[in-house]
Amino acid sequence: MSLFRRTSVSVDRARELLTEGWQLLDVRTAREWTSDHVTGALHIPLDTLDRSLERLKKSDQIVTICHSGMRSALAARTLRRRGWNAVTVRGGMMAWRRK
């Protein structure tokens, strides 16, 4: 299966994608973002994503992340439906921190 058909990727694969120029999009709340986030990530809370799509270029390839992976999976699905190539980090920030 090609990467573009996958909806989620491991933390290791997500890190590889970031080195290849993909954008990390953190969709957690402002409070979660303030307490901890990945350097270089773009922060757009899930509840504002529809109103904030202009912050993303259509050429962007996006890796979404949240706390556990549920909200980011919704964000990735929303982005794919609107024309972006998007995947989510399996296990979210919990998995990211463990690595």
Protein Blocks (a to p, Z undefined) as FASTA:
>chain_A
ZZklpmbdcfklmmmmmmnopacddfbdfklmmmoccehiacddfklmmmmmmmpcfkbc
cddddfkommmmmmmmmmmmnopacdddehijmlmmmZZ
